[in-house]
Amino acid sequence: MTDTTPNLKLPYILPSQAMKHITHNEALQILDAATNALIVATLTAPPASPVEGALYLVAASGTGAFAGKDGRLAFFIDGAWIFLVPRAGWRALFAADGRTRIFDGTSWVDPLASPVMDRLGVSATPDATNRLAISSEATLFNHAGHSHRMKLNKQASADTASLLFQSNWSGRAEIGLLGNDALQFKASPDGSSWTVGLEIGGDGIVRMPAQPLVSATLASASHTLSAGNLVGFDTMSVMQGGFALGSTLSGGRGKPLIVPAAGLYMIAMRANLQATGAASLAVAVNGTASSLGWSASGATSPVATASVTGILSLGAGDAVALMAGGPLSLQTGPAAYELSLRLL
């Protein structure tokens, strides 16, 4: 059996030992110094007037009473110095900067100087993918005097850096660099199928690739129309956002445009026509003429170009065509006949 404990080197009271209180008191002094240690300062030489119970770390090249005690802890007790050799794992609070350091066997290390944690949970359980997990009513990121920036960095252009918004753990909206370097806003009804609604490129140009938009025409021909006749389209020269052509109209004059989404639409109509009497040509919704159209109080000669622009409220699935209101001779074709719709 050794004379001291293995870690703190506290002296044992040996059998038949005289003056046992001296050994016991020495052990208490070591315990007093090493337990909840507070290192007042790091010095090369003893202070001129040390305070009873003060603990110091002896720096390199110690002098005076600290000579040859480099790296040890100097404890001033009962008017004398006790020198302790720290062991790996000892902790001490350094009064100079208020930091707690751990002795690693060679030096005193501040574990918070460059903290690196594998994962962190705040009222939540992190995992290998979500290494930071927070369950909270709100999360505040405040400035430290001036500005504050949150940075999301990805490795390559084809990767993703984004904010994903979920409903019951199913994605509904996402904002960020989604597989390229353009800022995109996309949405999903089910967390599976996604549509990009807004895109801002590096050139600053804003694009809305899902916005309902169409420009439609009908093959070149001349049509003689009477009141109630409908004229549609067979070609969508420009189309995005889900527009489609419906069933062939009575008389075989093309097909109506089927509206993909409800909302207010900017509509522009252009048609070359000639009225043989009081007549009109209006945008028709589900077979009913709207207030948006062209009209003439009598016959027109020569051929006139009817141009009308306006806004209509349309519903998803509405069928849009043109309707004659009186005798007309209508010319169709890309240069003579066109209807454009754009969701506002």
C-alpha positions as CSV (number, residue, x, y, z in Angstrom):
1,M,0.0,0.0,0.0
2,T,1.3,3.4,-1.0
3,D,1.5,6.4,1.4
4,T,-0.9,8.6,-0.7
5,T,-4.1,8.4,-2.6
6,P,-3.6,7.9,-6.4
7,N,-5.3,11.0,-7.7
8,L,-5.0,13.9,-5.3
9,K,-2.0,12.4,-3.5
10,L,-3.6,12.8,-0.1
11,P,-1.4,11.3,2.6
12,Y,-2.8,8.3,4.5
13,I,-2.7,8.1,8.2
14,L,-0.5,5.0,8.8
15,P,-0.9,2.5,11.6
16,S,0.7,3.4,14.9
17,Q,1.6,6.8,13.4
18,A,2.4,9.6,15.9
19,M,1.0,13.1,15.4
20,K,-1.8,11.8,13.2
21,H,-3.4,15.2,13.1
22,I,-0.6,16.6,11.0
23,T,-1.1,14.1,8.3
24,H,-4.9,14.6,8.4
25,N,-4.6,18.4,8.2
26,E,-2.2,18.1,5.3
27,A,-4.7,16.1,3.4
28,L,-7.4,18.7,4.2
29,Q,-5.2,21.4,2.8
30,I,-4.7,19.6,-0.5
31,L,-8.4,19.0,-0.7
32,D,-9.1,22.7,0.0
33,A,-6.8,23.7,-2.8
34,A,-7.8,21.2,-5.5
35,T,-11.6,21.1,-4.9
36,N,-13.4,23.8,-6.8
37,A,-10.0,25.3,-7.5
38,L,-9.8,29.1,-8.2
39,I,-6.5,30.1,-9.7
40,V,-5.9,33.7,-8.8
41,A,-3.1,34.3,-11.3
42,T,-0.3,32.8,-13.3
43,L,3.0,34.0,-11.9
44,T,6.7,33.3,-12.3
45,A,7.5,34.6,-8.8
46,P,5.5,34.5,-5.5
47,P,3.4,37.6,-4.8
48,A,4.8,39.9,-2.2
49,S,1.8,39.6,0.1
50,P,-0.1,36.4,-0.7
51,V,-3.5,36.0,0.7
52,E,-4.1,32.9,2.9
53,G,-5.7,30.2,0.8
54,A,-4.7,31.8,-2.5
55,L,-3.9,29.4,-5.4
56,Y,-1.6,30.3,-8.2
57,L,-0.3,28.6,-11.4
58,V,3.5,28.7,-11.6
59,A,4.5,29.9,-15.0
60,A,7.7,28.8,-16.9
61,S,11.0,29.8,-15.4
62,G,9.7,30.2,-11.9
63,T,11.9,32.2,-9.5
64,G,12.3,32.5,-5.7
65,A,10.0,30.0,-3.9
66,F,8.6,29.1,-7.3
67,A,11.9,28.0,-8.8
68,G,11.8,24.5,-10.2
69,K,8.0,24.4,-9.7
70,D,7.0,25.2,-13.3
71,G,3.4,24.1,-14.1
72,R,2.5,23.3,-10.5
73,L,-0.2,24.8,-8.5
74,A,1.1,26.9,-5.6
75,F,-1.2,27.0,-2.6
76,F,-0.5,29.5,0.2
77,I,-1.6,28.1,3.6
78,D,-0.5,28.6,7.1
79,G,2.1,31.1,5.9
80,A,3.8,28.6,3.6
81,W,3.6,27.3,0.1
82,I,2.2,23.8,-0.9
83,F,2.9,22.8,-4.5
84,L,0.5,20.4,-6.2
85,V,1.1,18.6,-9.5
86,P,-2.1,18.7,-11.5
87,R,-3.4,15.6,-13.2
88,A,-5.3,15.2,-16.4
89,G,-8.9,16.0,-15.9
90,W,-8.5,18.6,-13.1
91,R,-10.7,21.7,-13.5
92,A,-10.0,25.2,-12.3
93,L,-11.6,28.6,-12.7
94,F,-9.0,31.2,-13.8
95,A,-9.9,34.5,-12.1
96,A,-8.1,36.6,-14.7
97,D,-10.7,36.0,-17.4
98,G,-13.4,34.1,-15.6
99,R,-12.9,31.0,-17.8
100,T,-13.0,27.4,-16.6
101,R,-10.1,25.3,-17.9
102,I,-9.3,21.6,-17.9
103,F,-5.8,20.2,-17.5
104,D,-5.2,17.8,-20.4
105,G,-1.9,16.4,-18.9
106,T,0.2,19.1,-20.5
107,S,-1.6,22.4,-20.4
108,W,-4.8,24.1,-19.2
109,V,-7.3,24.1,-22.0
110,D,-10.5,26.1,-22.3
111,P,-13.1,23.8,-23.8
112,L,-15.2,26.7,-24.9
113,A,-12.4,28.5,-26.7
114,S,-13.4,26.7,-30.0
115,P,-16.4,24.7,-29.1
116,V,-17.3,21.9,-31.5
117,M,-20.4,19.8,-30.8
118,D,-21.5,16.9,-32.9
119,R,-25.2,17.8,-32.3
120,L,-27.4,20.0,-30.1
121,G,-31.0,19.8,-29.1
122,V,-33.1,22.5,-27.4
123,S,-36.2,20.9,-26.1
124,A,-35.8,18.5,-29.0
125,T,-33.8,15.4,-30.0
126,P,-31.2,16.0,-32.8
127,D,-30.1,13.3,-35.2
128,A,-27.4,12.6,-37.7
129,T,-29.2,14.8,-40.3
130,N,-30.8,17.4,-38.1
131,R,-27.8,18.1,-35.9
132,L,-29.4,21.2,-34.5
133,A,-33.0,20.7,-33.3
134,I,-35.1,23.3,-31.6
135,S,-38.7,23.0,-30.3
136,S,-39.9,26.4,-29.4
137,E,-42.7,29.0,-29.9
138,A,-40.2,31.2,-31.6
139,T,-36.5,31.6,-32.3
140,L,-34.7,34.9,-32.0
141,F,-31.5,35.8,-33.9
142,N,-30.5,39.3,-32.7
143,H,-27.8,41.7,-33.9
144,A,-24.7,42.3,-31.8
145,G,-24.6,46.1,-32.2
146,H,-25.4,46.6,-35.9
147,S,-26.4,44.1,-38.6
148,H,-27.3,40.4,-38.5
149,R,-27.0,37.9,-41.4
150,M,-28.0,34.3,-41.5
151,K,-25.9,32.3,-44.0
152,L,-26.9,29.1,-45.8
153,N,-24.1,27.7,-47.8
154,K,-24.1,24.8,-50.3
155,Q,-21.2,23.0,-51.9
156,A,-22.1,23.2,-55.6
157,S,-24.7,24.8,-57.9
158,A,-26.6,21.6,-58.3
159,D,-27.0,21.3,-54.5
160,T,-29.7,23.0,-52.4
161,A,-29.6,25.7,-49.7
162,S,-33.1,26.5,-48.7
163,L,-35.8,27.2,-46.0
164,L,-38.4,24.5,-46.1
165,F,-41.9,25.1,-44.6
166,Q,-43.8,22.1,-43.5
167,S,-47.3,21.2,-42.3
168,N,-47.4,18.2,-40.1
169,W,-43.9,17.2,-41.4
170,S,-45.0,17.4,-45.0
171,G,-43.4,20.1,-47.2
172,R,-45.7,22.9,-48.5
173,A,-43.3,25.7,-49.5
174,E,-39.6,26.1,-50.0
175,I,-37.4,29.2,-50.6
176,G,-33.8,29.2,-51.6
177,L,-31.2,28.0,-54.2
178,L,-33.0,24.8,-55.2
179,G,-30.7,22.8,-57.4
180,N,-29.3,25.9,-59.2
181,D,-28.0,29.4,-58.3
182,A,-31.3,31.2,-58.9
183,L,-33.5,32.3,-56.0
184,Q,-36.7,30.2,-56.3
185,F,-40.0,30.1,-54.4
186,K,-41.8,26.8,-54.9
187,A,-45.0,25.3,-53.4
188,S,-46.6,21.9,-53.0
189,P,-50.1,20.7,-52.3
190,D,-48.9,17.3,-50.9
191,G,-45.2,17.4,-50.2
192,S,-44.5,15.4,-53.3
193,S,-45.2,17.4,-56.4
194,W,-43.6,20.9,-56.5
195,T,-44.1,24.0,-58.7
196,V,-41.8,26.9,-58.9
197,G,-43.9,30.1,-58.7
198,L,-41.2,32.7,-58.6
199,E,-37.6,32.8,-59.8
200,I,-35.0,35.6,-59.5
201,G,-31.8,34.9,-61.5
202,G,-28.4,36.3,-60.9
203,D,-29.2,39.0,-63.4
204,G,-32.0,40.2,-61.1
205,I,-34.7,39.4,-63.7
206,V,-37.9,38.1,-62.1
207,R,-39.7,35.2,-63.7
208,M,-42.9,33.5,-62.8
209,P,-42.8,30.1,-64.7
210,A,-46.1,28.9,-63.3
211,Q,-48.1,32.0,-63.9
212,P,-51.1,31.1,-66.1
213,L,-50.4,32.8,-69.5
214,V,-51.5,32.0,-73.0
215,S,-51.7,33.5,-76.5
216,A,-53.9,31.5,-78.8
217,T,-55.0,31.7,-82.4
218,L,-57.0,29.7,-85.1
219,A,-55.8,28.5,-88.5
220,S,-56.2,30.9,-91.3
221,A,-59.7,31.0,-92.7
222,S,-62.7,33.2,-93.3
223,H,-65.8,32.6,-91.1
224,T,-69.3,34.0,-91.7
225,L,-70.9,34.3,-88.2
226,S,-74.3,35.1,-86.9
227,A,-75.4,36.0,-83.4
228,G,-74.5,33.4,-80.8
229,N,-71.8,31.7,-82.9
230,L,-68.7,30.8,-81.0
231,V,-65.1,30.9,-82.3
232,G,-62.2,29.2,-80.5
233,F,-58.6,28.3,-81.1
234,D,-56.5,25.4,-82.3
235,T,-53.0,26.7,-81.5
236,M,-51.5,28.1,-78.3
237,S,-48.4,29.8,-79.5
238,V,-47.4,30.9,-76.0
239,M,-48.6,28.9,-73.0
240,Q,-47.6,28.3,-69.4
241,G,-49.3,27.6,-66.2
242,G,-51.7,24.8,-67.3
243,F,-53.9,26.3,-70.0
244,A,-55.5,23.7,-72.3
245,L,-57.9,23.4,-75.2
246,G,-61.4,22.1,-74.6
247,S,-63.7,20.2,-76.9
248,T,-64.4,21.3,-80.5
249,L,-67.0,24.0,-80.7
250,S,-70.2,23.7,-82.6
251,G,-69.6,24.6,-86.3
252,G,-66.0,23.3,-86.0
253,R,-64.5,26.7,-85.4
254,G,-61.8,25.7,-83.0
255,K,-61.8,24.9,-79.3
256,P,-62.2,27.0,-76.2
257,L,-59.4,27.8,-73.9
258,I,-59.7,26.1,-70.5
259,V,-58.6,28.3,-67.6
260,P,-56.3,26.5,-65.1
261,A,-56.7,28.7,-62.0
262,A,-59.2,31.1,-60.6
263,G,-58.4,34.8,-60.4
264,L,-58.4,38.1,-62.3
265,Y,-57.1,37.9,-65.8
266,M,-55.8,40.6,-68.1
267,I,-57.3,39.7,-71.5
268,A,-56.4,41.2,-74.9
269,M,-58.4,40.4,-78.1
270,R,-57.4,41.2,-81.6
271,A,-59.5,40.2,-84.7
272,N,-59.8,41.3,-88.3
273,L,-63.5,41.4,-89.1
274,Q,-66.2,43.1,-91.1
275,A,-69.8,43.7,-89.8
276,T,-72.6,43.4,-92.3
277,G,-75.0,45.1,-89.8
278,A,-75.1,46.1,-86.1
279,A,-72.8,43.4,-84.6
280,S,-70.4,42.7,-81.8
281,L,-67.6,40.2,-80.9
282,A,-67.1,39.6,-77.2
283,V,-65.1,37.3,-75.0
284,A,-67.4,34.5,-73.9
285,V,-67.1,32.5,-70.7
286,N,-68.8,29.1,-70.6
287,G,-70.9,30.1,-73.7
288,T,-72.1,33.4,-72.3
289,A,-70.8,36.8,-73.7
290,S,-69.0,39.0,-71.2
291,S,-68.9,42.7,-71.0
292,L,-65.4,42.7,-72.7
293,G,-65.8,43.0,-76.4
294,W,-66.0,45.1,-79.6
295,S,-69.2,46.4,-81.2
296,A,-70.4,48.3,-84.2
297,S,-73.7,50.0,-84.7
298,G,-73.8,49.2,-88.4
299,A,-72.0,47.7,-91.3
300,T,-68.2,48.3,-91.5
301,S,-66.2,48.6,-94.6
302,P,-63.4,47.8,-95.3
303,V,-62.2,45.2,-92.8
304,A,-61.7,46.6,-89.3
305,T,-59.3,45.4,-86.7
306,A,-61.1,44.9,-83.4
307,S,-58.7,45.4,-80.5
308,V,-60.0,45.1,-76.9
309,T,-58.1,44.9,-73.6
310,G,-59.6,44.4,-70.2
311,I,-59.9,42.4,-67.0
312,L,-62.2,39.6,-66.2
313,S,-62.7,37.3,-63.2
314,L,-62.4,33.7,-64.2
315,G,-62.7,30.4,-62.4
316,A,-60.7,27.3,-62.7
317,G,-62.1,25.2,-65.5
318,D,-63.9,28.0,-67.3
319,A,-64.1,27.7,-71.1
320,V,-63.1,30.9,-72.9
321,A,-64.0,31.6,-76.6
322,L,-65.2,34.5,-78.7
323,M,-68.9,35.0,-79.4
324,A,-70.5,36.9,-82.3
325,G,-73.4,39.2,-81.5
326,G,-74.8,39.9,-85.0
327,P,-73.7,39.2,-88.6
328,L,-69.9,39.2,-89.0
329,S,-67.3,38.1,-91.5
330,L,-64.3,37.0,-89.4
331,Q,-60.8,36.3,-90.6
332,T,-58.6,34.0,-88.6
333,G,-54.9,33.2,-88.7
334,P,-51.8,34.2,-86.7
335,A,-51.7,37.7,-88.2
336,A,-55.4,38.4,-88.0
337,Y,-56.8,36.7,-84.9
338,E,-55.5,36.3,-81.4
339,L,-56.6,36.1,-77.8
340,S,-54.2,36.5,-74.8
341,L,-54.9,35.8,-71.2
342,R,-52.6,36.4,-68.2
343,L,-53.4,35.9,-64.5
344,L,-52.7,39.0,-62.5
